[in-house]
């Protein structure tokens, strides 16, 4: 068991190192797009912004808010561990292929949409149909039994067909936009 644990931690370290290298490369590439001096400031300004952000958190906590210091994503274990995603920051989800990154991101987006937030979801790989197939079970009404495997089934029993229709109606009521055509950073930044 000890050898397996050691190997597991070695693999985790390798994955973390690859993710850090990839993120560093992306940050380096993105910084080339910024005008000289953009997003830079002295440490005094940074400390002031930090203190202001911290004061907001302190005030929210005094008002009875939870221990979250960021935005909850609706997945209780994740929210408790991370204390929420930080506002005004970019969060990168990096993992090996097939490790449910898209599912995780869609789950976050679906939870926000159900909270009444507007969602603009960019997909660089999957089509809108593929994304909807995964999204439908996430937004279904309570008591609805539709599952991922049912979404593209050629033969659903009447109850599952009714539940699919209900899930689609629920999805239409959300302010959720999927953009699967913007394949470059420039096009995505065009939305800003």
C-alpha positions in Angstrom: 0.0 0.0 0.0 2.9 2.4 0.8 4.4 1.9 -2.7 1.0 2.6 -4.3 0.6 5.7 -2.2 4.1 6.9 -3.2 3.4 6.2 -6.8 0.0 8.0 -6.5 1.7 11.1 -5.1 4.4 11.1 -7.8 1.7 11.0 -10.4 -0.2 13.9 -8.7 3.1 15.9 -8.6 3.7 15.2 -12.3 0.1 16.3 -13.2 0.5 19.5 -11.0 3.8 20.3 -12.7 2.4 19.9 -16.1 -0.6 22.0 -15.2 1.7 24.8 -13.8 3.8 24.7 -16.9 0.7 25.0 -19.1 -0.8 27.8 -17.0 2.5 29.7 -17.0 2.7 29.4 -20.8 -0.9 30.6 -21.2 -0.2 33.6 -18.8 3.0 34.4 -20.7 1.1 34.3 -24.0 -1.8 36.4 -22.6 0.5 39.0 -21.2 1.9 39.5 -24.7 -1.6 40.7 -25.7 -1.6 43.4 -23.0 -0.3 46.9 -23.7 2.9 47.7 -21.9 2.2 48.5 -18.2 -1.3 47.1 -18.3 -2.5 45.3 -15.2 0.6 46.3 -13.3 0.8 48.4 -10.2 2.9 49.1 -7.2 2.7 47.0 -4.1 1.0 49.8 -2.1 -2.0 49.8 -4.5 -2.1 46.0 -4.3 -2.2 46.1 -0.5 -4.9 48.7 -0.6 -7.1 46.5 -2.9 -6.3 43.5 -0.7 -7.4 45.4 2.4 -10.6 46.6 0.7 -11.5 43.1 -0.5 -10.7 41.7 3.0 -12.9 44.3 4.6 -15.9 43.3 2.4 -15.4 39.7 3.5 -15.2 40.7 7.2 -18.4 42.8 6.9 -20.3 40.0 5.1 -19.2 37.6 7.8 -20.4 40.0 10.5 -23.8 40.1 8.7 -24.1 36.4 9.1 -22.8 35.2 5.8 -21.1 31.8 5.7 -17.3 31.1 5.8 -17.2 31.5 2.1 -14.8 34.2 0.9 -15.7 33.7 -2.7 -18.6 32.8 -4.9 -20.1 29.4 -4.1 -20.5 27.0 -7.1 -23.3 24.9 -5.6 -21.2 21.8 -4.9 -21.0 21.8 -1.1 -17.8 19.8 -0.7 -15.9 22.0 -3.2 -17.3 25.2 -1.7 -16.3 24.1 1.8 -12.8 23.1 0.7 -12.1 26.2 -1.5 -14.3 28.6 0.4 -15.7 29.6 -3.0 -14.3 30.9 -6.2 -12.7 34.4 -6.0 -14.6 37.2 -7.6 -12.8 39.1 -10.4 -10.4 36.3 -11.0 -10.0 33.6 -13.7 -10.2 30.1 -12.5 -8.5 27.4 -14.6 -9.7 23.8 -14.5 -6.8 21.6 -15.6 -6.7 17.8 -15.6 -6.1 14.8 -17.9 -8.3 14.1 -20.8 -11.5 12.2 -19.7 -11.4 13.5 -16.1 -14.8 15.3 -16.3 -13.5 18.9 -16.7 -16.4 19.7 -19.0 -18.9 18.1 -16.7 -17.5 20.0 -13.7 -17.6 23.3 -15.6 -21.1 22.7 -16.9 -22.2 21.8 -13.3 -20.9 25.1 -12.1 -22.6 27.0 -14.9 -25.9 25.1 -14.3 -25.8 25.9 -10.6 -25.2 29.6 -11.3 -28.0 29.6 -13.9 -30.4 28.0 -11.4 -29.4 30.8 -9.0 -30.7 33.3 -11.5 -27.3 34.3 -12.9 -26.6 34.9 -16.6 -24.3 32.4 -18.2 -22.2 32.7 -21.3 -20.4 29.3 -21.8 -17.6 29.0 -24.3 -16.8 25.6 -25.6 -13.6 25.1 -27.6 -14.2 21.4 -28.3 -17.8 20.3 -28.0 -20.8 21.3 -30.1 -23.9 22.7 -28.6 -25.7 19.4 -29.0 -23.0 17.6 -27.0 -23.0 20.2 -24.3 -26.8 20.1 -24.0 -26.8 16.3 -23.7 -24.6 16.8 -20.6 -26.5 19.9 -19.3 -30.1 18.6 -19.5 -29.8 16.2 -16.5 -28.2 19.1 -14.5 -31.1 21.5 -14.8 -34.0 19.0 -14.6 -36.8 19.8 -12.1 -36.9 18.0 -8.8 -38.3 14.5 -9.1 -37.3 14.3 -12.8 -35.6 11.0 -13.6 -34.0 11.9 -17.0 -30.3 10.9 -17.1 -27.4 11.6 -19.4 -27.8 8.2 -21.2 -31.5 9.0 -21.9 -30.9 12.3 -23.7 -30.1 10.8 -27.1 -31.9 7.6 -26.7 -34.0 6.8 -29.8 -36.8 5.1 -27.7 -37.9 6.6 -24.4 -40.8 5.4 -22.5 -43.6 8.0 -22.1 -42.5 9.0 -18.6 -38.9 9.6 -19.6 -40.1 11.5 -22.7 -42.2 13.7 -20.5 -39.3 14.3 -18.1 -37.0 15.1 -21.1 -39.5 17.7 -22.3 -39.7 19.1 -18.7 -35.9 19.4 -18.5 -35.8 21.2 -21.8 -38.5 23.6 -20.7 -36.5 24.2 -17.5 -33.4 24.8 -19.5 -35.2 27.3 -21.8 -36.2 29.3 -18.7 -32.6 29.9 -17.7 -30.4 32.8 -19.0 -27.9 30.4 -20.5 -26.0 31.0 -23.7 -23.6 28.4 -25.3 -21.0 29.7 -27.8 -19.3 26.8 -29.5 -18.1 28.9 -32.5 -15.6 31.3 -30.9 -12.4 29.3 -31.2 -9.9 32.0 -30.4 -9.1 34.3 -27.4 -9.7 37.3 -29.7 -13.3 36.2 -30.4 -14.0 35.4 -26.8 -12.6 38.8 -25.7 -14.9 40.4 -28.2 -17.8 39.6 -25.8 -16.2 41.7 -23.0 
